[in-house]
Amino acid sequence: QVQLVESGGGLVQAGGSLRLSCAASGSISSFNPVGWYRQAPGKQRELVAEIVTGGSTNYANSVKGRFTISRDNAKNTVYLQMNSLKPEDTAVYYCNVRKGWNPMYNYWGQGTQVTVSS
Protein backbone atom coordinates (compact mmCIF):
# COMPACT_ATOMS: atom_id res chain seq x y z
CA GLN A 1 0.00 0.00 0.00
CA VAL A 2 1.32 3.43 -0.97
CA GLN A 3 -0.07 6.64 0.46
CA LEU A 4 0.28 9.86 -1.52
CA VAL A 5 0.16 13.34 -0.05
CA GLU A 6 -0.06 16.35 -2.35
CA SER A 7 1.00 19.85 -1.37
CA GLY A 8 1.73 23.18 -2.97
CA GLY A 9 -1.71 24.20 -4.09
CA GLY A 10 -3.21 27.59 -3.36
CA LEU A 11 -4.53 30.83 -4.77
CA VAL A 12 -2.50 32.59 -7.45
CA GLN A 13 -3.12 35.34 -9.96
CA ALA A 14 -3.23 34.62 -13.66
CA GLY A 15 0.27 34.45 -15.07
CA GLY A 16 1.71 33.21 -11.81
CA SER A 17 3.37 29.92 -10.91
CA LEU A 18 2.91 27.08 -8.47
CA ARG A 19 4.84 23.90 -7.82
CA LEU A 20 2.89 20.88 -6.67
CA SER A 21 4.56 18.03 -4.82
CA CYS A 22 3.33 14.49 -4.27
CA ALA A 23 5.13 12.63 -1.50
CA ALA A 24 4.75 8.87 -1.37
CA SER A 25 4.95 6.80 1.80
CA GLY A 26 7.10 4.21 0.06
CA SER A 27 9.23 3.65 -2.97
CA ILE A 28 7.68 4.61 -6.29
CA SER A 29 10.65 3.67 -8.44
CA SER A 30 8.84 0.64 -9.86
CA PHE A 31 5.67 2.56 -10.65
CA ASN A 32 5.00 3.56 -14.23
CA PRO A 33 3.31 5.74 -15.13
CA VAL A 34 3.20 8.45 -12.49
CA GLY A 35 1.09 11.47 -13.20
CA TRP A 36 -1.07 14.40 -12.27
CA TYR A 37 -4.79 14.71 -12.97
CA ARG A 38 -7.23 17.50 -12.27
CA GLN A 39 -10.93 17.90 -11.81
CA ALA A 40 -12.76 21.18 -12.13
CA PRO A 41 -16.28 21.67 -10.74
CA GLY A 42 -18.85 19.97 -12.93
CA LYS A 43 -16.22 18.34 -15.10
CA GLN A 44 -14.66 14.91 -15.34
CA ARG A 45 -11.20 14.21 -14.00
CA GLU A 46 -8.63 14.64 -16.76
CA LEU A 47 -4.98 13.79 -17.27
CA VAL A 48 -2.69 16.79 -16.97
CA ALA A 49 0.73 15.20 -17.27
CA GLU A 50 2.40 11.85 -16.82
CA ILE A 51 5.80 10.19 -16.94
CA VAL A 52 5.70 6.79 -18.61
CA THR A 53 8.11 3.90 -18.85
CA GLY A 54 11.47 5.06 -20.15
CA GLY A 55 11.00 8.56 -18.83
CA SER A 56 8.92 9.95 -21.65
CA THR A 57 6.31 12.53 -20.75
CA ASN A 58 2.80 13.21 -21.95
CA TYR A 59 0.91 16.45 -21.44
CA ALA A 60 -2.61 17.62 -22.04
CA ASN A 61 -2.66 20.00 -24.98
CA SER A 62 -3.99 22.75 -22.75
CA VAL A 63 -0.86 22.74 -20.55
CA LYS A 64 1.91 21.98 -23.05
CA GLY A 65 4.71 24.49 -22.79
CA ARG A 66 3.48 25.75 -19.40
CA PHE A 67 3.60 22.72 -17.08
CA THR A 68 6.49 20.36 -16.38
CA ILE A 69 6.25 17.03 -14.60
CA SER A 70 9.22 15.41 -12.92
CA ARG A 71 9.97 12.67 -10.43
CA ASP A 72 12.66 12.10 -7.82
CA ASN A 73 12.73 8.41 -6.98
CA ALA A 74 15.29 8.97 -4.22
CA LYS A 75 12.77 11.21 -2.47
CA ASN A 76 9.71 9.19 -3.53
CA THR A 77 8.22 12.40 -4.86
CA VAL A 78 6.51 13.56 -8.04
CA TYR A 79 6.39 17.23 -8.95
CA LEU A 80 4.33 19.44 -11.22
CA GLN A 81 5.76 22.85 -12.04
CA MET A 82 2.98 25.09 -13.32
CA ASN A 83 3.85 28.38 -15.02
CA SER A 84 1.77 31.00 -16.81
CA LEU A 85 -1.31 29.86 -14.96
CA LYS A 86 -4.72 30.66 -16.36
CA PRO A 87 -8.14 30.83 -14.67
CA GLU A 88 -9.12 27.70 -16.58
CA ASP A 89 -6.40 25.80 -14.71
CA THR A 90 -8.49 26.13 -11.55
CA ALA A 91 -9.23 22.64 -10.26
CA VAL A 92 -8.39 20.06 -7.65
CA TYR A 93 -5.14 18.39 -8.67
CA TYR A 94 -4.55 14.73 -7.89
CA CYS A 95 -1.39 12.67 -7.95
CA ASN A 96 -1.55 9.11 -9.29
CA VAL A 97 0.98 6.30 -9.37
CA ARG A 98 0.27 2.90 -10.86
CA LYS A 99 1.85 -0.13 -12.46
CA GLY A 100 0.38 -0.23 -15.90
CA TRP A 101 -3.30 -1.08 -15.68
CA ASN A 102 -2.98 -3.46 -12.72
CA PRO A 103 -5.80 -2.39 -10.37
CA MET A 104 -3.91 -3.74 -7.37
CA TYR A 105 -1.25 -1.08 -7.86
CA ASN A 106 -3.18 2.10 -8.56
CA TYR A 107 -2.95 4.82 -5.92
CA TRP A 108 -4.38 8.33 -5.65
CA GLY A 109 -3.68 11.25 -3.39
CA GLN A 110 -6.37 13.24 -1.64
CA GLY A 111 -6.00 16.23 -3.96
CA THR A 112 -4.85 19.81 -3.61
CA GLN A 113 -6.85 22.85 -4.67
CA VAL A 114 -5.40 25.24 -7.24
CA THR A 115 -7.30 28.47 -7.81
CA VAL A 116 -6.21 30.99 -10.43
CA SER A 117 -7.79 34.41 -10.28
CA SER A 118 -8.16 36.65 -13.32
N, C-alpha and C positions, 0 to 999 in steps of 0.2 A: 504494500500500500504506500502510495506517495501522496503527500499533502502539499498543495501549492498555495502560496500566499503572495498576492499581488500588492504592490504599493506604487506610489508615485503619481496617482491621479490627483485631480483637483480642478480648480477654476482658472482659466487662462484667457487672455484676450486673443482675438483673431490675429494670426501672424506670429504668435508666440510658440514656445516649445515646452514639451514635457518628456520626461524619460520614465517609462514604466519598468518595474522590475518584478520578476516572478521567482521567488525563492522556493526551492523544493526541499522537502524534509529528507530526501535521500538522493542517491546518485541518479542522474538523468542521462548519463553518457550513452546508455544503450537504447534510449528512446529516440525514435524517428518516425514521424516528424515531431517537432515542437513548434508551437505557434501561438499567435494571438488572434482572438476573435472579438467582435463587438456586437452589441445589440442596442439599438436605439428604441425609444418608446414606440410601440405599435408596429415594430418591424421585426423580421426574423434575424436570428443571429447569423453573422456573416464572417467569413475568413478575412482577416486583415493582412496577415503575413505569416509565413512559415518557413522553417529550415527543414529540408528533406535530406534523405540519405545522400551522403557525399558532400554535404554542405551547401548545396544549391538553395536558393531562396525563391519564394513566390510571393507576389504582392497583389493585392486588389488594385485594379486599375486606378481607383480613386485616390490611392495613397502613394503610388509609384513616384519616386523622386523626392518624396517628402518624409517618408518613414523608413527606418532601418531596423531590421531585426538582427539580434546577435545572441550567442549563447556562450557561457563560460562553464564548461563542465567541471572545472576544478572547484568552482563556487556553487555548483548545482543551481545556476541562475540563468534565466532567459530575460533578455531586455528588448524593449521597443523604444527607440528614439523617434520622437514625433516632432517634426519641424513644420513651420508655415501652417499652423493649425487653422482650420476653418470651422465655422459654426456647425457645418454638417458632419464634423468629426465627433460631435457630442454623442456619447453613448457610454454604456458600461462595457469595459474591456475585460476580457477573460483570457487567462493563460490556459493552454492545453498541451499536455504531453501524452504521447501514445506510441504503441509499437505497431505500426501498420494499422490494420483494421481489426486487430485482436481486441475484443471488448473487455477482456480481463485486464488489459493494460491501457486504459484510457482514463486520464485524470484531468479534472478541471479545478481551477481556483474559484474563489468566491466572487471575484470581480472587483474592479475599481472604477469609480465614476470619473469620467472626463467630461468637463463642460467648457465649451468654447463660446465666449461672448462676442457679439459683433460690435 
